[in-house]
Every structure is written in structure tokens, then in C-alpha cells.
Amino acid sequence: MYLPAHFAEPRQDELHRLIQAHPLGTLVSHGADGLDANHLPFLLDAQAGEAGTLLAHVARANPLWQTLTDGAAVLAVFHGPQGYISPSWYPGKQDAHRRVPTWNYEVVHAHGTLHVHEDEKFLRRVLALLTRTHEAAQPQPWKMGDAPADYLDEQLQRIVGIELRITRLVGKRKLGQNHELRDREGAIQGLDARGQGALAQAMRDTLP
């Protein structure tokens, strides 16, 4: 990933926060048939390993877990807020018109090794953690115990667990840091006016 210094985000806790806030990752792997990409909701275990560990599951019918050897190198990509930035939002445009459109975004690349788990204990733990995390905001959170035991057993047979042991995290926050302050503030106002509050707040967080 092209990473100018002013867009680099080296803080591991911030990269973990972005992954947790945007858990749908694109898992990129390279097998006998070439490059492959799978889109999976991951759970981050920040305490496992120096950079953390990502947990997920795939359908047993998905060839991913059969075509890769244990410990294969993979990459998971997580996207945070993103959006178009119009040069019309920059006050500096009115002075010399030397402004162009761009796209602002936050992204995390999690490099690591992939490990497959078929044991029921691992699967139940991953599923319980995922549902507990994403059901927390529901008025009546669904839990695995709500499903009939035989039905749950049947569903468990249809999935395989995966573990991505992170070896390196690379973060990029392209949020206008290379522009003068008034243009950054103008872009924030433009995003707020378009209802893109998440990206506007991300930009606001980088202001001096």
C-alpha cells in the first residue's frame, strides 16, 4: 500500500479500534488458483499475540480452508469511513483555483498467517463471541441457547473456523492532513452537510 508519512497511522490501539468498529474484512489469499478474496465479519482478540488475532468462520463449502496450507500468508483489509471530497469545499479554491477532487478514507491492513479449526469448541467460542458482540445493542439480544440444540449442531457442521494470527498491522488515514487548516475545516463542513458525519469526525480528530 502506498503510504505517505503524513497519512500513516502507527498506533496499534487506534488500528485495533478501527477493526472493531468496522469488522467486515476482506481476506485476501493466494492459492493454487491464484488470488482470492473473501468478505468475512472478524472478531479481534487484541490480547492474543503481539499484534492481536482475528477470528472468523467460513462455510464448509468454501474452498478457502482446503486450498491453503496451515500457516499460509494472508492479508485482511478493513475499511473505515470513506467518501468523496469536492474542491468546492476548500476556501483556498477561491483564491487560485488550484485545488482538485480527492477521496478520503481510513483503512487497516492486517498481515498474518491463517490457521483452520474444525473442532466444535473453537467454533462455539467464536460464534458465541460474535453474537454477543453484535447483539449487545438489541433490546432482547439473541444468544446461541435460543436455538434448538439439534438445529445448532446441524449448523455447526456446515462451518469451519479460521484464525488469522496478525504479524503486522499497517494503517492509513487519508484525511486531508496534507492541506491547510482552513481547507480541512471546509471539507469537514461539506461532509457534515452531506450527512457523512463519520468521515467528518474522523477528519476532525486529525486537526491540530
HELIX and SHEET records of a PDB file:
HELIX    1   1 ALA A    5  PHE A    7  5                                   3    
HELIX    2   2 GLN A   12  ALA A   21  1                                  10    
HELIX    3   3 LEU A   64  THR A   67  1                                   4    
HELIX    4   4 PRO A   87  TRP A   89  5                                   3    
HELIX    5   5 LYS A   93  ALA A   96  1                                   4    
HELIX    6   6 GLU A  120  GLU A  135  1                                  16    
HELIX    7   7 MET A  144  ASP A  146  5                                   3    
HELIX    8   8 ALA A  149  LEU A  156  1                                   8    
HELIX    9   9 LEU A  181  ALA A  193  1                                  13    
HELIX   10  10 GLY A  197  ASP A  205  1                                   9    
SHEET    1   A 7 GLY A  34  PRO A  41  0                                        
SHEET    2   A 7 LEU A  24  GLY A  31 -1                                        
SHEET    3   A 7 ALA A  72  ILE A  85 -1                                        
SHEET    4   A 7 THR A 102  HIS A 117 -1                                        
SHEET    5   A 7 ILE A 159  LYS A 174 -1                                        
SHEET    6   A 7 THR A  53  ALA A  59 -1                                        
SHEET    7   A 7 LEU A  43  ASP A  45 -1                                        
END                                                                             
